[in-house]
Amino acid sequence: MNITRLNINIGGNTAPSFSGNEIVFDKIARLVGASLPEDYLTLIRTADGGHPELDTFFLNPETGDAFAVDSFYSFSNPSVENIKTAIDRWGRALGKRILPIGYDGGDNQFYLDLNDPSASVWIFLHDEGNARVKLANNLAQFIASLTIDPDAI
C-alpha cells in the first residue's frame, strides 16, 4: 500500500506521522467493537490525518460518478478532526463494528466495515437518505484507486 503517493497534507504541509501513545488504537478498537486493521494503522502511522492530494475515487469514470476524500481522521494531530469525535458523532448512524476513516466535502463518511473480514471501504451518504455505497474490498484497494480530481487540475 503506497500511502506516500497520496501526498496527505494539512494546509499544504506534509501531514505528520502518528506521534501519540499506541494505546489509543486499543481504545478506539474497543469503542467500535473490533480490532483495527493493520493497513489502517499503517496509514495512521504514516500520516495521522489530513487531506490527500490524490483524493478522488471514481465509481464510474465514464459517467464521472465520484467521491472525494476531504480529510482522513486523526488520532493525535490537533490540526485535524479526531477519530474519537467522529465515532461519537457518527457511531450510532454507522452501526457496530464500523470505523469512520474520513469524510468528503459534504461530511459524508468514508468508513471501514469491520464486520467484513477484509474490512471493505464504504461511504455513508447522510445527505442522500443515509445510502451506503461500497467503494473497495479493502483499504489498500481504496488507497490504490484514489486519483487526482480532474476538475482541480
C-alpha positions in Angstrom: 0.0 0.0 0.0 1.7 3.2 -1.2 0.4 5.9 1.2 3.1 8.5 0.3 1.7 8.8 -3.3 -1.4 10.4 -1.8 0.6 13.4 -0.5 -1.5 13.7 2.6 -1.2 17.3 3.9 -2.5 19.9 6.2 -2.6 23.3 4.7 -0.1 22.3 2.1 2.4 20.9 4.6 3.1 17.2 4.8 0.9 15.6 7.4 2.9 14.3 10.4 3.1 10.7 11.3 1.3 9.4 14.4 3.2 10.6 17.5 0.9 9.5 20.3 0.8 6.5 22.6 -0.4 3.5 20.6 -2.7 2.5 23.5 -5.2 4.9 21.8 -5.5 2.3 19.0 -6.8 -0.3 21.5 -9.2 2.3 23.0 -10.7 3.1 19.6 -10.9 -0.7 18.8 -13.0 -1.1 22.0 -15.2 1.7 21.0 -16.1 0.2 17.6 -16.1 -3.4 18.9 -13.4 -4.7 16.6 -9.6 -4.8 16.1 -8.3 -2.1 13.8 -6.9 -3.5 10.5 -3.1 -3.3 10.2 -3.2 -1.5 6.9 -5.3 1.2 8.5 -2.8 1.5 11.4 0.0 1.8 8.7 -2.0 4.7 7.2 -2.2 6.5 10.6 1.4 5.8 11.5 2.4 7.3 8.1 0.1 10.3 8.1 -2.1 11.0 11.1 -5.0 12.6 9.4 -5.1 15.3 6.7 -6.2 16.0 3.1 -4.9 13.6 0.4 -3.8 15.4 -2.8 -4.9 12.3 -4.7 -8.4 12.4 -3.2 -10.9 11.2 -5.8 -12.5 7.7 -6.1 -14.4 7.1 -9.3 -17.3 4.7 -9.1 -17.7 5.0 -12.8 -15.1 7.0 -14.7 -17.2 7.1 -17.9 -20.1 8.9 -16.1 -17.9 10.9 -13.7 -19.6 9.4 -10.7 -17.0 10.0 -8.0 -16.4 10.8 -4.3 -13.5 12.9 -3.0 -11.9 12.5 0.4 -11.7 15.9 2.1 -9.8 14.6 5.0 -8.8 11.5 6.9 -9.4 11.5 10.7 -6.5 11.8 13.1 -5.6 10.0 16.3 -3.2 12.6 17.8 -3.0 15.6 15.5 -4.9 18.5 16.9 -5.0 20.2 13.5 -7.3 17.5 12.1 -10.7 16.2 13.3 -10.2 13.4 15.8 -11.3 9.8 15.2 -13.0 9.7 18.7 -15.0 12.8 17.9 -16.1 11.1 14.6 -17.1 7.9 16.3 -19.1 9.9 19.0 -20.8 11.9 16.2 -21.4 9.1 13.6 -21.2 5.8 15.5 -24.9 5.4 16.1 -25.8 6.1 12.5 -23.0 3.9 11.1 -23.6 0.9 13.3 -21.5 -1.6 15.2 -18.0 -2.6 14.0 -17.9 0.3 11.6 -14.8 2.6 11.7 -15.2 6.1 10.2 -11.8 7.0 8.5 -12.6 10.3 6.8 -15.2 12.5 5.2 -16.0 14.3 1.9 -16.8 17.9 1.4 -20.5 17.3 2.4 -19.5 15.5 5.6 -20.4 12.1 4.1 -18.4 9.4 5.9 -15.8 7.1 4.5 -15.7 4.0 6.7 -14.2 0.5 7.1 -16.8 -2.2 7.6 -15.1 -4.3 10.3 -17.9 -6.9 10.1 -16.2 -7.9 6.8 -13.0 -9.9 7.3 -11.3 -7.8 4.6 -12.5 -4.5 6.1 -14.2 -3.2 3.0 -14.4 0.5 2.4 -17.7 2.3 2.1 -19.2 5.7 2.0 -22.3 6.7 4.1 -24.2 9.3 2.3 -26.1 11.1 5.0 -27.2 13.8 2.5 -28.8 11.1 0.3 -31.1 9.3 2.7 -28.3 7.5 4.5 -27.5 5.5 1.5 -24.3 3.3 1.7 -22.1 2.6 -1.3 -19.3 0.0 -1.3 -16.1 1.5 -2.8 -13.4 -1.1 -2.4 -12.8 -4.6 -0.9 -10.2 -3.3 1.5 -8.2 -0.1 2.4 -5.2 -1.0 0.1 -7.5 -1.3 -2.9 -9.2 2.0 -1.9 -5.9 3.9 -1.5 -4.6 2.5 -4.8 -7.8 3.7 -6.6 -7.5 7.3 -5.3 -6.6 9.8 -8.1 -6.3 13.5 -8.6 -9.6 15.3 -9.2 -9.5 16.2 -12.9 -11.6 19.4 -12.1 -8.8 20.5 -9.8 -6.1 20.5 -12.4 
